[in-house]
Amino acid sequence: MLEDKDANSSPSQNNEFDSSCAAYLRRAVKACAAGDEELGLHLYLAAYEKGTRENGGADADAAFALRKAWVLAVKLKERSLAEYIFEKLAPGEHEVSWGHGFGFDVTVYEERSEPPWS
């Protein structure tokens, strides 16, 4: 059984439960470290969802959670979850705040409906 108080405890009678983005991130990291990557994937998704609601958009923690969820979805061959994660990235320009705690790559593809020479 898990001995981690944070991941294994139920809410108190006062309904005290840390459901912040950071708390979900901690739980996701612990789940993956314990070998449960599927649980980690879902916890990273929950962290992303919570982070975007807390901050009115994706901050560095939410972006990190989405990236980790994507990597796990691809690794676990969870195609529908990978597609769901990809859909969370809306087209267009995005302002990103980044605490430099991790690296990332951005690839931009421009699509056209007809060749530029026509």
Backbone as JSON Lines, residues from 0, in Angstrom:
{"i":0,"aa":"M","n":[0.84,-1.19,0.0],"ca":[0.0,0.0,0.0],"c":[0.88,1.25,0.0]}
{"i":1,"aa":"L","n":[0.35,2.32,-0.53],"ca":[1.08,3.58,-0.51],"c":[1.12,4.13,0.9]}
{"i":2,"aa":"E","n":[2.26,4.64,1.26],"ca":[2.38,5.26,2.58],"c":[2.45,6.77,2.47]}
{"i":3,"aa":"D","n":[2.28,7.29,1.28],"ca":[2.34,8.73,1.06],"c":[1.05,9.36,1.56]}
{"i":4,"aa":"K","n":[1.18,10.17,2.59],"ca":[0.0,10.8,3.19],"c":[-0.74,11.67,2.18]}
{"i":5,"aa":"D","n":[0.0,12.38,1.33],"ca":[-0.6,13.3,0.38],"c":[-1.46,12.57,-0.66]}
{"i":6,"aa":"A","n":[-0.96,11.45,-1.16],"ca":[-1.67,10.74,-2.23],"c":[-2.67,9.74,-1.69]}
{"i":7,"aa":"N","n":[-2.55,9.33,-0.43],"ca":[-3.35,8.24,0.09],"c":[-4.43,8.7,1.07]}
{"i":8,"aa":"S","n":[-4.37,9.93,1.5],"ca":[-5.33,10.37,2.52],"c":[-6.62,10.83,1.87]}
{"i":9,"aa":"S","n":[-7.69,10.67,2.59],"ca":[-8.97,11.16,2.11],"c":[-9.22,12.53,2.74]}
{"i":10,"aa":"P","n":[-10.13,13.29,2.15],"ca":[-10.41,14.61,2.71],"c":[-10.93,14.52,4.14]}
{"i":11,"aa":"S","n":[-10.62,15.53,4.92],"ca":[-11.1,15.55,6.3],"c":[-12.58,15.92,6.32]}
{"i":12,"aa":"Q","n":[-13.14,15.93,7.5],"ca":[-14.55,16.29,7.62],"c":[-14.78,17.76,7.27]}
{"i":13,"aa":"N","n":[-13.74,18.54,7.25],"ca":[-13.85,19.94,6.85],"c":[-13.68,20.1,5.34]}
{"i":14,"aa":"N","n":[-13.61,18.97,4.63],"ca":[-13.41,18.95,3.18],"c":[-12.11,19.63,2.77]}
{"i":15,"aa":"E","n":[-11.09,19.51,3.6],"ca":[-9.79,20.07,3.28],"c":[-9.04,19.08,2.39]}
{"i":16,"aa":"F","n":[-8.73,19.51,1.19],"ca":[-8.0,18.66,0.25],"c":[-7.28,19.58,-0.7]}
{"i":17,"aa":"D","n":[-5.99,19.38,-0.83],"ca":[-5.2,20.24,-1.71],"c":[-5.4,19.79,-3.15]}
{"i":18,"aa":"S","n":[-6.18,20.54,-3.89],"ca":[-6.43,20.2,-5.28],"c":[-5.84,21.23,-6.23]}
{"i":19,"aa":"S","n":[-4.73,21.83,-5.81],"ca":[-4.07,22.83,-6.66],"c":[-3.31,22.13,-7.78]}
{"i":20,"aa":"C","n":[-2.94,22.91,-8.76],"ca":[-2.14,22.39,-9.87],"c":[-0.85,21.77,-9.33]}
{"i":21,"aa":"A","n":[-0.19,22.45,-8.41],"ca":[1.07,21.95,-7.85],"c":[0.87,20.63,-7.12]}
{"i":22,"aa":"A","n":[-0.26,20.48,-6.43],"ca":[-0.53,19.23,-5.71],"c":[-0.73,18.08,-6.69]}
{"i":23,"aa":"Y","n":[-1.46,18.33,-7.78],"ca":[-1.63,17.28,-8.79],"c":[-0.29,16.93,-9.44]}
{"i":24,"aa":"L","n":[0.56,17.94,-9.66],"ca":[1.89,17.67,-10.22],"c":[2.7,16.77,-9.3]}
{"i":25,"aa":"R","n":[2.67,17.07,-7.99],"ca":[3.4,16.23,-7.03],"c":[2.89,14.79,-7.06]}
{"i":26,"aa":"R","n":[1.58,14.64,-7.1],"ca":[1.0,13.29,-7.15],"c":[1.38,12.56,-8.43]}
{"i":27,"aa":"A","n":[1.4,13.28,-9.55],"ca":[1.77,12.67,-10.83],"c":[3.21,12.18,-10.81]}
{"i":28,"aa":"V","n":[4.1,13.01,-10.28],"ca":[5.51,12.63,-10.2],"c":[5.67,11.38,-9.32]}
{"i":29,"aa":"K","n":[4.98,11.37,-8.2],"ca":[5.06,10.21,-7.29],"c":[4.5,8.95,-7.93]}
{"i":30,"aa":"A","n":[3.39,9.09,-8.66],"ca":[2.79,7.92,-9.32],"c":[3.75,7.35,-10.36]}
{"i":31,"aa":"C","n":[4.37,8.21,-11.14],"ca":[5.32,7.75,-12.16],"c":[6.55,7.12,-11.51]}
{"i":32,"aa":"A","n":[7.02,7.73,-10.43],"ca":[8.18,7.17,-9.73],"c":[7.87,5.81,-9.14]}
{"i":33,"aa":"A","n":[6.61,5.58,-8.78],"ca":[6.2,4.29,-8.22],"c":[5.88,3.27,-9.32]}
{"i":34,"aa":"G","n":[6.03,3.68,-10.59],"ca":[5.81,2.76,-11.71],"c":[4.41,2.78,-12.29]}
{"i":35,"aa":"D","n":[3.54,3.66,-11.82],"ca":[2.18,3.73,-12.33],"c":[2.06,4.92,-13.29]}
{"i":36,"aa":"E","n":[2.57,4.73,-14.51],"ca":[2.58,5.82,-15.48],"c":[1.18,6.16,-15.97]}
{"i":37,"aa":"E","n":[0.28,5.2,-16.01],"ca":[-1.09,5.49,-16.44],"c":[-1.77,6.45,-15.46]}
{"i":38,"aa":"L","n":[-1.61,6.2,-14.17],"ca":[-2.14,7.11,-13.17],"c":[-1.44,8.47,-13.29]}
{"i":39,"aa":"G","n":[-0.13,8.45,-13.48],"ca":[0.62,9.69,-13.66],"c":[0.1,10.51,-14.82]}
{"i":40,"aa":"L","n":[-0.22,9.84,-15.93],"ca":[-0.77,10.51,-17.1],"c":[-2.05,11.26,-16.75]}
{"i":41,"aa":"H","n":[-2.96,10.59,-16.06],"ca":[-4.23,11.23,-15.7],"c":[-4.03,12.35,-14.67]}
{"i":42,"aa":"L","n":[-3.09,12.18,-13.78],"ca":[-2.81,13.24,-12.8],"c":[-2.17,14.45,-13.47]}
{"i":43,"aa":"Y","n":[-1.31,14.23,-14.47],"ca":[-0.74,15.36,-15.21],"c":[-1.85,16.11,-15.96]}
{"i":44,"aa":"L","n":[-2.8,15.37,-16.53],"ca":[-3.93,16.02,-17.2],"c":[-4.76,16.83,-16.2]}
{"i":45,"aa":"A","n":[-4.98,16.27,-15.03],"ca":[-5.73,17.0,-13.99],"c":[-4.97,18.26,-13.57]}
{"i":46,"aa":"A","n":[-3.65,18.16,-13.47],"ca":[-2.82,19.33,-13.11],"c":[-2.96,20.41,-14.18]}
{"i":47,"aa":"Y","n":[-2.95,20.0,-15.45],"ca":[-3.11,20.98,-16.53],"c":[-4.47,21.67,-16.43]}
{"i":48,"aa":"E","n":[-5.52,20.87,-16.31],"ca":[-6.87,21.44,-16.23],"c":[-6.99,22.4,-15.04]}
{"i":49,"aa":"K","n":[-6.48,21.98,-13.89],"ca":[-6.56,22.81,-12.69],"c":[-5.74,24.09,-12.86]}
{"i":50,"aa":"G","n":[-4.55,23.95,-13.42],"ca":[-3.67,25.1,-13.63],"c":[-4.27,26.14,-14.55]}
{"i":51,"aa":"T","n":[-4.94,25.7,-15.61],"ca":[-5.55,26.66,-16.53],"c":[-6.74,27.36,-15.88]}
{"i":52,"aa":"R","n":[-7.45,26.67,-15.01],"ca":[-8.58,27.3,-14.31],"c":[-8.09,28.27,-13.23]}
{"i":53,"aa":"E","n":[-7.02,27.89,-12.54],"ca":[-6.5,28.74,-11.46],"c":[-5.95,30.05,-11.99]}
{"i":54,"aa":"N","n":[-5.35,30.03,-13.15],"ca":[-4.61,31.19,-13.65],"c":[-5.24,31.84,-14.87]}
{"i":55,"aa":"G","n":[-6.4,31.38,-15.27],"ca":[-7.05,31.97,-16.44],"c":[-6.33,31.65,-17.74]}
{"i":56,"aa":"G","n":[-5.51,30.67,-17.74],"ca":[-4.74,30.26,-18.92],"c":[-3.58,29.4,-18.46]}
{"i":57,"aa":"A","n":[-2.87,28.84,-19.4],"ca":[-1.78,27.92,-19.07],"c":[-0.54,28.7,-18.61]}
{"i":58,"aa":"D","n":[-0.12,28.44,-17.37],"ca":[1.13,29.01,-16.89],"c":[2.22,27.95,-17.08]}
{"i":59,"aa":"A","n":[3.39,28.19,-16.52],"ca":[4.51,27.27,-16.7],"c":[4.21,25.89,-16.14]}
{"i":60,"aa":"D","n":[3.57,25.81,-14.97],"ca":[3.25,24.51,-14.38],"c":[2.24,23.75,-15.23]}
{"i":61,"aa":"A","n":[1.22,24.45,-15.72],"ca":[0.22,23.79,-16.55],"c":[0.83,23.32,-17.87]}
{"i":62,"aa":"A","n":[1.69,24.14,-18.46],"ca":[2.37,23.74,-19.7],"c":[3.26,22.53,-19.47]}
{"i":63,"aa":"F","n":[3.96,22.52,-18.34],"ca":[4.8,21.37,-17.98],"c":[3.95,20.11,-17.84]}
{"i":64,"aa":"A","n":[2.81,20.24,-17.17],"ca":[1.92,19.1,-16.97],"c":[1.4,18.57,-18.3]}
{"i":65,"aa":"L","n":[1.03,19.47,-19.22],"ca":[0.53,19.04,-20.52],"c":[1.61,18.33,-21.31]}
{"i":66,"aa":"R","n":[2.83,18.84,-21.24],"ca":[3.96,18.2,-21.95],"c":[4.21,16.8,-21.4]}
{"i":67,"aa":"K","n":[4.23,16.66,-20.08],"ca":[4.46,15.35,-19.47],"c":[3.33,14.39,-19.82]}
{"i":68,"aa":"A","n":[2.09,14.89,-19.84],"ca":[0.95,14.05,-20.21],"c":[1.1,13.57,-21.65]}
{"i":69,"aa":"W","n":[1.53,14.46,-22.54],"ca":[1.73,14.1,-23.94],"c":[2.78,13.0,-24.07]}
{"i":70,"aa":"V","n":[3.9,13.17,-23.42],"ca":[4.99,12.18,-23.48],"c":[4.49,10.82,-22.99]}
{"i":71,"aa":"L","n":[3.77,10.81,-21.88],"ca":[3.25,9.54,-21.35],"c":[2.19,8.93,-22.26]}
{"i":72,"aa":"A","n":[1.31,9.75,-22.83],"ca":[0.28,9.23,-23.73],"c":[0.9,8.56,-24.94]}
{"i":73,"aa":"V","n":[1.93,9.17,-25.49],"ca":[2.63,8.58,-26.63],"c":[3.34,7.3,-26.21]}
{"i":74,"aa":"K","n":[4.03,7.35,-25.09],"ca":[4.77,6.18,-24.6],"c":[3.84,5.0,-24.32]}
{"i":75,"aa":"L","n":[2.68,5.28,-23.74],"ca":[1.74,4.23,-23.38],"c":[0.8,3.85,-24.53]}
{"i":76,"aa":"K","n":[1.02,4.49,-25.69],"ca":[0.2,4.23,-26.88],"c":[-1.28,4.51,-26.63]}
{"i":77,"aa":"E","n":[-1.52,5.56,-25.89],"ca":[-2.89,6.03,-25.6],"c":[-3.26,7.07,-26.65]}
{"i":78,"aa":"R","n":[-3.59,6.59,-27.84],"ca":[-3.83,7.48,-28.97],"c":[-4.94,8.49,-28.71]}
{"i":79,"aa":"S","n":[-6.05,8.06,-28.15],"ca":[-7.17,8.98,-27.92],"c":[-6.78,10.07,-26.93]}
{"i":80,"aa":"L","n":[-6.02,9.71,-25.9],"ca":[-5.57,10.73,-24.94],"c":[-4.55,11.67,-25.59]}
{"i":81,"aa":"A","n":[-3.68,11.13,-26.43],"ca":[-2.71,11.97,-27.12],"c":[-3.43,12.98,-28.02]}
{"i":82,"aa":"E","n":[-4.47,12.52,-28.72],"ca":[-5.25,13.43,-29.56],"c":[-5.96,14.49,-28.7]}
{"i":83,"aa":"Y","n":[-6.5,14.07,-27.57],"ca":[-7.17,14.99,-26.65],"c":[-6.19,16.07,-26.17]}
{"i":84,"aa":"I","n":[-4.99,15.65,-25.82],"ca":[-3.98,16.59,-25.35],"c":[-3.61,17.57,-26.46]}
{"i":85,"aa":"F","n":[-3.44,17.03,-27.68],"ca":[-3.08,17.88,-28.82],"c":[-4.17,18.92,-29.08]}
{"i":86,"aa":"E","n":[-5.43,18.53,-28.92],"ca":[-6.54,19.46,-29.15],"c":[-6.56,20.59,-28.13]}
{"i":87,"aa":"K","n":[-5.95,20.4,-26.98],"ca":[-5.9,21.45,-25.96],"c":[-5.06,22.64,-26.43]}
{"i":88,"aa":"L","n":[-4.19,22.39,-27.38],"ca":[-3.36,23.46,-27.92],"c":[-4.13,24.14,-29.04]}
{"i":89,"aa":"A","n":[-4.72,25.27,-28.73],"ca":[-5.52,25.99,-29.71],"c":[-4.61,26.63,-30.76]}
{"i":90,"aa":"P","n":[-5.09,26.74,-32.0],"ca":[-4.28,27.38,-33.04],"c":[-4.13,28.87,-32.76]}
{"i":91,"aa":"G","n":[-3.11,29.44,-33.33],"ca":[-2.9,30.88,-33.19],"c":[-1.69,31.2,-32.34]}
{"i":92,"aa":"E","n":[-1.58,32.46,-31.99],"ca":[-0.46,32.93,-31.19],"c":[-0.78,32.74,-29.71]}
{"i":93,"aa":"H","n":[0.25,32.38,-28.95],"ca":[0.08,32.16,-27.52],"c":[1.2,32.85,-26.76]}
{"i":94,"aa":"E","n":[0.79,33.55,-25.72],"ca":[1.79,34.13,-24.83],"c":[2.13,33.08,-23.78]}
{"i":95,"aa":"V","n":[3.41,32.86,-23.58],"ca":[3.85,31.82,-22.66],"c":[4.73,32.44,-21.59]}
{"i":96,"aa":"S","n":[4.41,32.19,-20.33],"ca":[5.32,32.57,-19.25],"c":[6.1,31.32,-18.88]}
{"i":97,"aa":"W","n":[7.37,31.47,-18.69],"ca":[8.24,30.32,-18.53],"c":[9.26,30.6,-17.45]}
{"i":98,"aa":"G","n":[9.32,29.74,-16.45],"ca":[10.25,29.92,-15.34],"c":[11.61,29.3,-15.59]}
{"i":99,"aa":"H","n":[11.88,28.83,-16.8],"ca":[13.15,28.22,-17.18],"c":[13.48,26.95,-16.38]}
{"i":100,"aa":"G","n":[12.45,26.33,-15.8],"ca":[12.66,25.1,-15.04],"c":[12.73,23.87,-15.92]}
{"i":101,"aa":"F","n":[12.45,24.03,-17.21],"ca":[12.5,22.92,-18.15],"c":[12.68,23.5,-19.55]}
{"i":102,"aa":"G","n":[13.08,22.67,-20.47],"ca":[13.26,23.09,-21.85],"c":[12.1,22.62,-22.71]}
{"i":103,"aa":"F","n":[11.92,23.25,-23.85],"ca":[10.89,22.79,-24.78],"c":[11.27,23.21,-26.18]}
{"i":104,"aa":"D","n":[10.72,22.51,-27.15],"ca":[10.92,22.81,-28.56],"c":[9.58,23.23,-29.16]}
{"i":105,"aa":"V","n":[9.64,24.18,-30.06],"ca":[8.43,24.62,-30.75],"c":[8.67,24.47,-32.25]}
{"i":106,"aa":"T","n":[7.79,23.78,-32.92],"ca":[7.84,23.63,-34.36],"c":[6.59,24.27,-34.94]}
{"i":107,"aa":"V","n":[6.77,25.2,-35.84],"ca":[5.66,25.91,-36.45],"c":[5.47,25.41,-37.87]}
{"i":108,"aa":"Y","n":[4.25,25.03,-38.19],"ca":[3.9,24.61,-39.54],"c":[2.88,25.59,-40.1]}
{"i":109,"aa":"E","n":[3.16,26.09,-41.29],"ca":[2.21,26.98,-41.93],"c":[1.44,26.18,-42.97]}
{"i":110,"aa":"E","n":[0.13,26.22,-42.9],"ca":[-0.71,25.49,-43.85],"c":[-1.35,26.47,-44.8]}
{"i":111,"aa":"R","n":[-1.46,26.05,-46.04],"ca":[-2.11,26.88,-47.05],"c":[-3.14,26.05,-47.79]}
{"i":112,"aa":"S","n":[-4.15,26.7,-48.28],"ca":[-5.18,25.98,-49.01],"c":[-4.8,25.82,-50.48]}
{"i":113,"aa":"E","n":[-3.87,26.63,-50.96],"ca":[-3.42,26.51,-52.34],"c":[-1.96,26.92,-52.4]}
{"i":114,"aa":"P","n":[-1.23,26.48,-53.43],"ca":[0.19,26.83,-53.52],"c":[0.37,28.34,-53.64]}
{"i":115,"aa":"P","n":[1.47,28.87,-53.1],"ca":[1.67,30.33,-53.11],"c":[1.85,30.9,-54.52]}
{"i":116,"aa":"W","n":[2.21,30.09,-55.51],"ca":[2.46,30.59,-56.86],"c":[1.2,30.62,-57.74]}
{"i":117,"aa":"S","n":[0.06,30.15,-57.23],"ca":[-1.13,30.11,-58.09],"c":[-1.89,31.42,-58.08]}
